[in-house]
Amino acid sequence: MHSAHDALASLPLLPSKDVAALAAAGLTTPAAVLAHLPRRYEDRRRFDAFPNQSSAVPVCLRGTVIDAALRGFGHGRRFYEAIVMDGSGGVFGSGKITCRWYNMPFIHKLVATGHEVILYGRVKDSNGRLVIDHPEFEIIREEDEPEASIHLERIVPIYKNIPGLAQRRLREIIHLLLHLTDPATLASHADLNPPTPRYQALGEVHFPQSLEQAHPARRRFAREEFFILQLNVAWRRARYHERPGRVLGTRTTLLKQFYASLPFDLTNAQKRSIREIVADMREPRPMHRLLQGDVGSGKTFVAMAAMLLAIDSGCQAALMAPTQILAEQHYLTFRRWLEPLGLRIALRTANRDETSHLPLAGAAQIIIGTHALLYDSVAFRDLGFVVIDEQHKFGVAQRAALIGQGVVPDVLVMTATPIPRTLTMTLYGDLDVSLLDEKPPGRGKLVTALRIAPKQTDVTRFIKAQIAEGRQAYLVYPLVEESENIRAESAIEAYAKWQKRLVGSEVGLLHGKLRPDEKEAVMRRFREGGIAALVATTVIEVGVDVPNASVMILHHAERFGMAQIHQLRGRIGRGGHKGWCVLLTDGKAPEGLEKLKILEQTSDGFEIAEADLRLRGPGDLLGTTQSGLSDLRFTDFLADTALLRDARADADAVLAADPDLTGFHRALRPLIQHRSDTDPHPGAA
C-alpha cells in the first residue's frame, strides 16, 4: 500500500506519460488524483433511445459510426462529421444522429467508420437533420465487454478532461489508486464529523453502485469544500474588522438638509439601510458593507445619504460605475439633488476633458466616474468613502486601486443583480449586508407579457398606440450587427426597418460600438423626449433612467439571461405610467420558454435569481471567473442552504475556539488563502 501523499512517479504501475499528464494538471500524488472527483455520471446499464426531435436535455447514446468525413463550409473553414447509427436499426427513435466538431481537425484520428461509440450532448435540428455539435464521446473496445468492466454495464464516472489522458484511462488510474492507497492516509483535517470514513466515501463517489449512493458521497465532499470556503470568508472578515479605521458620520447637518429637500419620504428599507451604514461609519474600523436591492429599490439615494455623512466629516466621497452611461446618469442625479445643498460634484470618464465638467471653485467633494477614476490624475485630497456600483463588474485589482487612493476609506459596494441568498452567504459572507426589499411609491405598474411568434403588424400597432399617448419605447436586440453564427436580427438591421414602420416618429439607435460622444447625444435626445423609440442592445441594461419610457420590446428574448431581462425591464415603469415589457420569441427552444414563463409570472428579483440558479447553475449564472466560483467543484450544491449554513457554523466555531489557527486547529492554517489587504472584497473577483 502507498501513502496518499507519495509522489505518483514513485508508483511502479503508472507509466511515465500518464504521470506527466497528471502532473501537468497539478495532480502529483494519489490524494490529489482521488480528489479529482467526477463532474457527472452516465448510467451505462441503459442508454437513451436515439431521438426523433431536438431536446434541451442532454442524451447519452450508444451506436456505431457508419460514415465519417472532413467537410468544408464558407471561407475555407472545415469541420469533422460522423454519422452514428443506433444498434436497434431505428426501432427506437430515428436510428441515426450526426455529430460535428468544428476547428478540431485531430478528431478524425480518434473517431472513424466502424467504431462503436458512446455519445453525450444536446440534440438540435439543423436543416432537417438531428445533430449534436461537439459531443463528449468515448470509443468502446472489445475488452470492455466482460462483466467486471468499469466502463460499461454500471454507473460510470465522467471527469473533467485532463489533456493527454482519455476518459477511460483516467478512470482506470483512479480505480487503481483506490486499491493501492493506504486508507488511513486519506483523512482530511477539513473533514469535520464525517458520517463515514473518507476512504469509503471516495469509493462511493468515484464508483457508486447507484446514483442514489453517489449523491450523499458528493454532498459530504461538498460540505468539506464549503467549510474551507467559509473558513476563508470568516478569516478575512475577522482580519478586516481588526484593522484601524476612521470614525465618520457623527455630524448629520447635510443629511438633515437632504431629507428636508426631498419631496417624498424614503422607504422603511432605505431608512433601515442608512441606519446600518451610519452605525458602521461611526465604528473605529473600516466599513465593509454590501447594499443589495432589486431594480428600482432606491440604492442611489441610500448611497447619497452615506456620502453626505462622509462629506460632513470633512473628507471626499467617490462613486465608481462600470459604464459611461451609468456614471453620467449618476452624475445628473447627484447634481439634481445635491447641488442645491452647495456641494461640488465632478464627473470623470475616459472621454471627458477635465475643464469641461469640473467648473468648481474648490476641490470636488463628490467624484463620480468610470474606470477613469483609477487612471486619471484626479486630485483626491482626502478620499474617505468609496461606493462601487454593480461591483461584480469590476475586478479585484480595480476595486483595490480606487480604495487605495483613500486613507482607510469606508467602502459600500452595491448591486442590483438579484443574487440567490445562498450565493450571498457564499460570495459575500465577509461583508455586512443591507437589503432593500421594498420599492419607493409612485412607480407605475409593470406588466410582463410573453408572445410567441406574434405578427409584426400587431407589435408595431401596439408601439404606435403607446407613442400616440405620449410614451416612449425601447426596442431591444441581442446583437449589434448581423452574425453568421447566430440566427437573430441585429439592432442595426432592425433600426432601418423601425424607421419605416414608425414614420412620423423619431427612432434612435444605441449600441456599444458607438463612440462615447455619440452614445451621450442619443441618450440626451431620448431623455429630452425627442426620440420616441430607441433601438438598442443591452448597453441600456443598467443606469438608464427615462421615466417617460413605458414600453420595452425584447426581440429574441430567449437569447437573454433571466437576470439580464429583469435588469432590462427595470428601465421602464420608473415614472407614474403603466409599463409594458413584451418578451418576443419563436418558441423553438424549450429551456428558453421555461425561463421566459417564469419572468412573465413574477417580478421578484430574488425569486428569479433562485429559479435561474436552479435552471443554469451558479457558474453560468454569475460567470465563474467574476464570481470567485472558478475553483469550486460542487457548485450544484450552492442551492443547499442547510449545507452552507452548517459549513459556516463549523468555520465560525473553529475560529471562535482558535482565532489564529495556531492551537488545536493549526493543521487548518495552510487552507487559508492570503490575498490583498487593500481589497475589502477579495472573495468575489
Residue, then its C-alpha position, 0 to 999 in steps of 0.5 A: m500500500h502507498s501513502a496518499h501523499d507519495a509522489l505518483a512517479s514513485l508508483p511502479l504501475l503508472p507509466s511515465k506519460d500518464v504521470a506527466a499528464l497528471a502532473a501537468a494538471g497539478l495532480t502529483t500524488p494519489a490524494a490529489v488524483l482521488a480528489h479529482l472527483p467526477r463532474r457527472y455520471e452516465d448510467r451505462r446499464r441503459f442508454d437513451a433511445f436515439p431521438n426523433q426531435s431536438s431536446a434541451v436535455p442532454v442524451c447519452l447514446r450508444g451506436t456505431v459510426i457508419d460514415a465519417a468525413l472532413r467537410g468544408f463550409g464558407h471561407g475555407r473553414r472545415f469541420y469533422e462529421a460522423i454519422v452514428m447509427d443506433g444498434s436497434g436499426g431505428v426501432f427506437g427513435s430515428g436510428k441515426i444522429t450526426c455529430r460535428w466538431y468544428n476547428m478540431p481537425f485531430i478528431h478524425k484520428l480518434v473517431a472513424t467508420g466502424h467504431e462503436v461509440i458512446l455519445y453525450g450532448r444536446v440534440k438540435d435540428s439543423n436543416g432537417r437533420l438531428v445533430i449534436d455539435h461537439p459531443e463528449f464521446e468515448i470509443i468502446r473496445e472489445e475488452d470492455e465487454p466482460e462483466a467486471s468492466i468499469h466502463l460499461e454495464r454500471i454507473v460510470p464516472i465522467y471527469k473533467n478532461i485532463p489533456g493527454l489522458a482519455q476518459r477511460r484511462l483516467r478512470e482506470i488510474i483512479h480505480l487503481l489508486l483506490h486499491l493501492t492507497d493506504p486508507a488511513t492516509l486519506a483523512s482530511h483535517a477539513d473533514l469535520n464529523p464525517p458520517t463515514p470514513r473518507y476512504q469509503a466515501l471516495g469509493e462511493v463517489h468515484f464508483p457508486q453502485s447507484l446514483e442514489q449512493a453517489h449523491p450523499a458521497r458528493r454532498r459530504f465532499a461538498r460540505e468539506e469544500f464549503f467549510i474551507l470556503q467559509l473558513n476563508v470568508a470568516w478569516r478575512r472578515a475577522r482580519y478586516h474588522e481588526r484593522p484601524g479605521r476612521v470614525l465618520g458620520t457623527r455630524t448629520t447637518l447635510l443629511k438633515q438638509f437632504y431629507a428636508s429637500l426631498p419631496f417624498d419620504l424614503t422607504n422603511a428599507q432605505k431608512r433601515s439601510i442608512r441606519e446600518i451604514v451610519a452605525d458602521m461609519r461611526e465604528p473605529r474600523p473600516m466599513h465593509r458593507l454590501l447594499q443589495g436591492d432589486v431594480g428600482s429599490g432606491k440604492t442611489f439615494v441610500a448611497m447619497a445619504a452615506m456620502l453626505l455623512a462622509i462629506d460632513s466629516g470633512c473628507q471626499a466621497a467617490l462613486m465608481a460605475p462600470t459604464q459611461i452611461l451609468a456614471e453620467q446618469h449618476y452624475l445628473t442625479f447627484r447634481r439634481w439633488l445635491e447641488p442645491l445643498g452647495l456641494r461640488i460634484a465632478l464627473r470623470t470618464a475616459n472621454r471627458d476633458e477635465t475643464s469641461h465638467l469640473p467648473l468648481a471653485g474648490a476641490a470636488q467633494i463628490i467624484i463620480g466616474t468610470h474606470a477613469l477614476l483609477y487612471d486619471s490624475v484626479a486630485f483626491r485630497d482626502l478620499g474617505f468613502v468609496v461606493i462601487d456600483e454593480q461591483h461584480k463588474f469590476g475586478v479585484a485589482q480595480r476595486a483595490a486601486l480606487i480604495g487605495q487612493g483613500v486613507v482607510p476609506d469606508v467602502l459600500v459596494m452595491t448591486a442590483t443583480p438579484i443574487p440567490r441568498t445562498l450565493t450571498m452567504t457564499l460570495y459575500g459572507d465577509l461583508d455586512v449586508s443591507l437589503l432593500d426589499e421594498k420599492p419607493p411609491g409612485r412607480g407605475k405598474l409593470v406588466t410582463a407579457l410573453r408572445i410567441a411568434p406574434k405578427q409584426t403588424d400587431v407589435t408595431r400597432f401596439i408601439k404606435a398606440q403607446i407613442a400616440e399617448g405620449r410614451q416612449a419605447y425601447l426596442v431591444y436586440p441581442l446583437v449589434e450587427e448581423s452574425e453568421n453564427i447566430r440566427a437573430e436580427s441585429a439592432i442595426e438591421a432592425y433600426a432601418k426597418w423601425q424607421k419605416r414602420l414608425v414614420g412620423s416618429e423619431v427612432g434612435l439607435l444605441h449600441g456599444k460600438l458607438r463612440p462615447d460622444e455619440k452614445e451621450a447625444v442619443m441618450r440626451r435626445f431620448r431623455e429630452g423626449g425627442i426620440a420616441a423609440l430607441v433601438a438598442t442592445t443591452v448597453i441600456e441594461v443598467g443606469v438608464d433612467v427615462p421615466n417617460a419610457s413605458v414600453m420595452i420590446l425584447h426581440h429574441a428574448e430567449r437569447f437573454g439571461m433571466a437576470q439580464i431581462h429583469q435588469l432590462r425591464g427595470r428601465i421602464g415603469r420608473g415614472g407614474h405610467k403603466g409599463w409594458c415589457v413584451l418578451l418576443t420569441d419563436g418558441k423553438a427552444p424549450e429551456g428558453l420558454e421555461k425561463l421566459k414563463i417564469l419572468e412573465q409570472t413574477s417580478d421578484g428579483f430574488e425569486i428569479a435569481e433562485a429559479d435561474l440558479r436552479l435552471r443554469g447553475p451558479g457558474d453560468l449564472l454569475g460567470t465563474t471567473q467574476s464570481g470567485l466560483s472558478d475553483l469550486r467543484f460542487t457548485d450544484f450544491l450552492a442551492d443547499t442552504a442547510l449545507l452552507r449554513d452548517a459549513r459556516a457554523d463549523a468555520d465560525a466555531v473553529l475560529a471562535a475556539d482558535p482565532d489564529l489557527t495556531g492551537f488545536h486547529r493549526a493543521l487548518r492554517p495552510l487552507i487559508q488563502h492570503r490575498s490583498d489587504t487593500d481589497p475589502h472584497p477579495g472573495a468575489a473577483 
